[in-house]
């Protein structure tokens, strides 16, 4: 059950980040899930570097979306997404 919930939440986070970064047309649902999961981990790691710990549900979602948006920006810089 944990893997399924991770995929669902990752897909939602990836979709939100793709909407923020205006990359929704280039990404399918599999890319949304992958970007959401990896980006959420990146966001938590980056937040930890600056000393921010997301303790509420809303803060966690915001950090995850920011991390996924950063990941989309990195992928764009590498030429994977346009």
C-alpha positions as CSV (number, residue, x, y, z in Angstrom):
1,X,0.0,0.0,0.0
2,X,2.9,2.4,0.7
3,X,4.2,2.1,-2.8
4,X,0.8,2.9,-4.3
5,X,0.4,5.9,-2.1
6,X,3.9,7.2,-2.9
7,X,3.1,6.9,-6.6
8,X,-0.2,8.7,-6.2
9,X,1.2,11.5,-4.1
10,X,4.3,11.8,-6.3
11,X,2.0,12.1,-9.4
12,X,0.0,14.9,-7.7
13,X,3.2,16.7,-6.7
14,X,4.7,16.3,-10.1
15,X,1.6,17.5,-11.8
16,X,1.5,20.6,-9.5
17,X,5.1,21.3,-10.2
18,X,4.6,20.9,-14.0
19,X,1.7,23.4,-13.8
20,X,3.9,25.9,-11.9
21,X,6.8,25.5,-14.4
22,X,4.5,25.4,-17.4
23,X,5.8,22.0,-18.5
24,X,2.5,20.1,-18.3
25,X,2.2,19.7,-22.1
26,X,5.6,17.9,-22.3
27,X,5.1,15.6,-19.3
28,X,3.0,12.4,-19.2
29,X,1.7,10.8,-16.0
30,X,4.8,8.6,-15.6
31,X,7.1,11.6,-15.8
32,X,4.9,13.4,-13.3
33,X,5.2,10.5,-10.8
34,X,9.0,10.3,-11.2
35,X,9.5,14.1,-11.0
36,X,7.1,14.2,-8.0
37,X,8.9,11.5,-6.0
38,X,12.5,12.6,-6.8
39,X,11.6,16.3,-6.6
40,X,10.0,15.9,-3.2
41,X,13.1,14.2,-1.9
42,X,15.2,17.0,-3.4
43,X,13.0,19.6,-1.8
44,X,13.3,18.1,1.6
45,X,17.0,17.8,1.2
46,X,17.3,21.5,0.1
47,X,15.1,22.7,2.9
48,X,17.3,20.8,5.3
49,X,20.3,22.6,4.0
50,X,18.9,26.0,4.7
51,X,17.6,24.9,8.1
52,X,13.9,24.6,7.3
53,X,12.0,21.6,8.6
54,X,8.5,21.2,7.2
55,X,6.4,19.9,10.1
56,X,2.9,20.5,8.9
57,X,1.1,18.9,5.9
58,X,0.8,22.1,4.0
59,X,4.5,23.0,4.5
60,X,5.5,19.5,3.3
61,X,3.5,19.8,0.1
62,X,5.0,23.3,-0.6
63,X,8.5,22.0,0.0
64,X,7.8,19.0,-2.3
65,X,6.4,21.2,-5.1
66,X,9.3,23.6,-4.8
67,X,11.7,20.6,-5.0
68,X,9.9,19.2,-8.0
69,X,9.9,22.6,-9.7
70,X,13.7,22.8,-9.1
71,X,14.1,19.4,-10.7
72,X,12.1,20.4,-13.7
73,X,14.3,23.5,-14.0
74,X,17.4,21.3,-13.9
75,X,15.9,18.9,-16.5
76,X,15.2,21.9,-18.7
77,X,18.8,23.1,-18.3
78,X,20.0,19.7,-19.4
79,X,17.7,19.8,-22.4
80,X,15.4,17.0,-21.3
81,X,12.3,19.2,-21.1
82,X,11.8,22.2,-23.2
